[in-house]
Amino acid sequence: MDPVVATLTRRLPPGAVLTDPADTAPFCVDWRDRENGAVRCVVLPGTTAEVAAVVRECAERGVNLFLQGGNTGLCYGAVPSDDGAGVVLALRRMNKVRRVDRLDSSLIAEAGAPLVAVHGAAKEVGRQFPLYLGSEGSAQVGGLVSTNAGGTGVLRYGSMRSLVLGLEVVLPDGRVWNGLSTLRKDNTGYDLKQLFIGAEGTLGVVTAAALRLFPLTRSSAHAWVATDTPGQVLELLGHCQDAFDTAIQAFELLSRSEVEITLANVPGNRIPFAAAPPWSVLIELGDADPEAPLAARLERVLERRLEAGTIADAVVAQSESQAMSFWRLRHTLSEANKRHGMSHTHDVSVPVSRVPEFLGEADIMLARDFPEAVPVVVAHFGDGNVHYIAMFTREDWARRADPAVDIERLQTSVHDIAARLGGSFSAEHGIGRKLVGELQRLTPPPELDLLKRLKRAIDPAGRFNPGIMFPA
Ligand SMILES: Cc1cc2nc3c(=O)[nH]c(=O)nc-3n(C[C@H](O)[C@H](O)[C@H](O)COP(=O)(O)OP(=O)(O)OC[C@H]3O[C@@H](n4cnc5c(N)ncnc54)[C@H](O)[C@@H]3O)c2cc1C
C-alpha cells in the first residue's frame, strides 16, 4: 500500500480514507464536468484535530493537499491536479452547527455544513443568514468563505467578507489558529481572517466560521419587470434606491435568451408574461417589520415608471407561491445553462453605472468574433456583477480545431472590455485553475507581488492547492 495512504488510514477513523476509484471519482471532477484530476486518496476528517493530523502528515511527507467543500465552485478550484500525487481533503464530515446565539446575532458552523443547514439553524432562533445562491443545498461554509461567495443578497448584506466574524483555520504546518471570535469590533492588528476569506484554500484549511446573523425578513415584495434596454434597467435601479434604500434585497437582470433557456430546460419554470421580454428585472424588497407596506409602495413606484414609459411591463407577486416561482427560475438557471449547450461564463464586475456600456460592447465583440454564439446574460445588476455567457451548441463546439485557443480569445476579449471600464475579471467566483493566467496578466505588478509574497510567507512549501490561483 502507498505509505502515505497507509499512515492516513491508521490516523483516521474507519471509512475516512477513500482509495477506490469509484469512490474518489466524484472528488476529481468539477460541477460542470469539464476539468478532471486524480488522487492517491480522499480523506474525510471529522474534527479539527483530524484535519491538523492530516496536514502535518502530508507536510512531513511532502504531499500536496487539495481542499474541497461542496465542489460547486465554478473556476475548477476544488479539482486536484492530474498527476495523481496529491490528496483531496474534503470537509463534508465536519458539518455541525456548533452554536447559535440570537442576541449576539451570530452562529458558529463547521466548514462542511451546507449553506441550507446554516439557513435552517439561524431561522430556528428567529434570525437569518443572508447569503442566497443557487448552490445552497451543496455549497459548504468552508467553500463559501474560501471563495468569498456572493449571490443575490450582496446588494443589501455584502458578500462573505462582510458576513464572517471569525475563523478557525489549520495552517500549512498543522497548527490551529483559533480566531473564532464573534466580536463586532476588534482593532488588534491585522485582520487575519480577511486573508483566508477568498484565499481559495491556498493559505489554510478553514475548519469553522463564526457568521453574522440578521433579523428575519418578515415582510417582502417581489416584482418581475420587463424592460427594453439595460439603460432603462439602470434608471429603474436609481428610482428604487431613492424609494427603498436598504430595503432592496435583490435586483437581478436576465436577458431574453437566459429566460428562454431556463424555461426550456427546467420543467415547472414559469414567467408572468406571455413571452420573455428583452430584459427582465427581478426585484426583492424586505423589511423586519411585518406590517411594512412594501408591495403597495413597489406597485406605486412601478406604475410611475410605466406612465413615464421607461419600463415595458411589471408584475408584483400577489402570493408567496408566485414570488417563489420568480426566484425558482432565477436559482435554476445555472442548471439550465449546463443542460442547454456549451456555455462559456464570464464573471465580471464594472461600476454599476457602466453595466449598459459593458453589455453593449460585449455584444458587439461577440457578434463580430464569435457570430455562432448566443449572448446570454444574468447579472447581479445592483452590484455591477455581470455573468456574460457565450452559449454555443455542443455540435458547434465539438467541430472546433482548437477550443482552448478560442476560449482564451473569448475570455481575453470579455475581460479586456471590463478592465477598460474600470472593472474586474472575477467578481464573485474567484480564480481557481480557470483564471490563473488572467490573474498574472491583469493584476498590477505591485499587487501581484504582494499576493505571491503572502502565499510564500504562509505556505512556503506551496503544499496547499498548488496550481490554484497561482501557477503550480
Ligand atoms: C448552481 C450554482 C449557482 C451558483 N451561484 C453562485 C452565486 O450566485 N454566487 C457565487 O458567489 N457563487 C455561486 N456559485 C459558485 C459556488 O457555489 C460558490 O463558489 C461556493 O462558494 C463554493 O462552495 P463549495 O463548498 O462548493 O466549495 P468548493 O467548490 O468545494 O471549493 C471552492 C474553493 O474553496 C476551496 N475550499 C473549499 N473548502 C475549503 C476549506 N474548508 N478551507 C479552505 N479552502 C476551501 C477549494 O479548494 C476551492 O478552491 C454557484 C454554483 C452553482 C453550481
Ligand as a Chemical Component Dictionary entry (heavy atoms), coordinates in Angstrom:
data_LIG
# 
_chem_comp.id                   LIG 
_chem_comp.type                 NON-POLYMER 
_chem_comp.pdbx_formal_charge   0 
_chem_comp.three_letter_code    LIG 
# 
loop_
_chem_comp_atom.comp_id 
_chem_comp_atom.atom_id 
_chem_comp_atom.alt_atom_id 
_chem_comp_atom.type_symbol 
_chem_comp_atom.charge 
_chem_comp_atom.model_Cartn_x 
_chem_comp_atom.model_Cartn_y 
_chem_comp_atom.model_Cartn_z 
_chem_comp_atom.pdbx_ordinal 
LIG C1  C1  C 0 -25.976 26.346 -9.384 1  
LIG C2  C2  C 0 -24.865 27.212 -8.864 2  
LIG C3  C3  C 0 -25.119 28.544 -8.538 3  
LIG C4  C4  C 0 -24.091 29.336 -8.035 4  
LIG N1  N1  N 0 -24.362 30.631 -7.720 5  
LIG C5  C5  C 0 -23.386 31.405 -7.197 6  
LIG C6  C6  C 0 -23.649 32.771 -6.863 7  
LIG O1  O1  O 0 -24.732 33.297 -7.089 8  
LIG N2  N2  N 0 -22.649 33.475 -6.288 9  
LIG C7  C7  C 0 -21.412 32.928 -6.034 10 
LIG O2  O2  O 0 -20.546 33.617 -5.489 11 
LIG N3  N3  N 0 -21.131 31.660 -6.382 12 
LIG C8  C8  C 0 -22.080 30.883 -6.954 13 
LIG N4  N4  N 0 -21.796 29.596 -7.302 14 
LIG C9  C9  C 0 -20.431 29.073 -7.113 15 
LIG C10 C10 C 0 -20.210 28.243 -5.823 16 
LIG O3  O3  O 0 -21.393 27.718 -5.303 17 
LIG C11 C11 C 0 -19.502 29.078 -4.776 18 
LIG O4  O4  O 0 -18.222 29.419 -5.254 19 
LIG C12 C12 C 0 -19.338 28.378 -3.419 20 
LIG O5  O5  O 0 -18.834 29.291 -2.500 21 
LIG C13 C13 C 0 -18.425 27.157 -3.454 22 
LIG O6  O6  O 0 -18.597 26.439 -2.247 23 
LIG P1  P1  P 0 -18.195 24.900 -2.175 24 
LIG O7  O7  O 0 -18.387 24.436 -0.772 25 
LIG O8  O8  O 0 -18.885 24.127 -3.207 26 
LIG O9  O9  O 0 -16.636 24.997 -2.456 27 
LIG P2  P2  P 0 -15.721 24.120 -3.439 28 
LIG O10 O10 O 0 -16.214 24.235 -4.826 29 
LIG O11 O11 O 0 -15.572 22.747 -2.904 30 
LIG O12 O12 O 0 -14.336 24.882 -3.291 31 
LIG C14 C14 C 0 -14.160 26.186 -3.762 32 
LIG C15 C15 C 0 -12.741 26.663 -3.406 33 
LIG O13 O13 O 0 -12.611 26.786 -1.999 34 
LIG C16 C16 C 0 -11.588 25.896 -1.502 35 
LIG N5  N5  N 0 -12.115 25.336 -0.248 36 
LIG C17 C17 C 0 -13.253 24.620 -0.085 37 
LIG N6  N6  N 0 -13.437 24.335 1.217  38 
LIG C18 C18 C 0 -12.371 24.868 1.874  39 
LIG C19 C19 C 0 -11.987 24.920 3.241  40 
LIG N7  N7  N 0 -12.716 24.354 4.197  41 
LIG N8  N8  N 0 -10.840 25.558 3.557  42 
LIG C20 C20 C 0 -10.069 26.150 2.608  43 
LIG N9  N9  N 0 -10.391 26.124 1.299  44 
LIG C21 C21 C 0 -11.525 25.504 0.942  45 
LIG C22 C22 C 0 -11.373 24.859 -2.588 46 
LIG O14 O14 O 0 -10.068 24.338 -2.557 47 
LIG C23 C23 C 0 -11.653 25.682 -3.832 48 
LIG O15 O15 O 0 -10.510 26.411 -4.198 49 
LIG C24 C24 C 0 -22.796 28.788 -7.854 50 
LIG C25 C25 C 0 -22.547 27.456 -8.203 51 
LIG C26 C26 C 0 -23.556 26.682 -8.707 52 
LIG C27 C27 C 0 -23.246 25.255 -9.041 53 
# 
loop_
_chem_comp_bond.comp_id 
_chem_comp_bond.atom_id_1 
_chem_comp_bond.atom_id_2 
_chem_comp_bond.value_order 
_chem_comp_bond.pdbx_ordinal 
LIG C1  C2  SING 1  
LIG C2  C3  SING 2  
LIG C2  C26 DOUB 3  
LIG C3  C4  DOUB 4  
LIG C4  N1  SING 5  
LIG C4  C24 SING 6  
LIG N1  C5  DOUB 7  
LIG C5  C6  SING 8  
LIG C5  C8  SING 9  
LIG C6  O1  DOUB 10 
LIG C6  N2  SING 11 
LIG N2  C7  SING 12 
LIG C7  O2  DOUB 13 
LIG C7  N3  SING 14 
LIG N3  C8  DOUB 15 
LIG C8  N4  SING 16 
LIG N4  C9  SING 17 
LIG N4  C24 SING 18 
LIG C9  C10 SING 19 
LIG C10 O3  SING 20 
LIG C10 C11 SING 21 
LIG C11 O4  SING 22 
LIG C11 C12 SING 23 
LIG C12 O5  SING 24 
LIG C12 C13 SING 25 
LIG C13 O6  SING 26 
LIG O6  P1  SING 27 
LIG P1  O7  DOUB 28 
LIG P1  O8  SING 29 
LIG P1  O9  SING 30 
LIG O9  P2  SING 31 
LIG P2  O10 DOUB 32 
LIG P2  O11 SING 33 
LIG P2  O12 SING 34 
LIG O12 C14 SING 35 
LIG C14 C15 SING 36 
LIG C15 O13 SING 37 
LIG C15 C23 SING 38 
LIG O13 C16 SING 39 
LIG C16 N5  SING 40 
LIG C16 C22 SING 41 
LIG N5  C17 SING 42 
LIG N5  C21 SING 43 
LIG C17 N6  DOUB 44 
LIG N6  C18 SING 45 
LIG C18 C19 SING 46 
LIG C18 C21 DOUB 47 
LIG C19 N7  SING 48 
LIG C19 N8  DOUB 49 
LIG N8  C20 SING 50 
LIG C20 N9  DOUB 51 
LIG N9  C21 SING 52 
LIG C22 O14 SING 53 
LIG C22 C23 SING 54 
LIG C23 O15 SING 55 
LIG C24 C25 DOUB 56 
LIG C25 C26 SING 57 
LIG C26 C27 SING 58 
# 
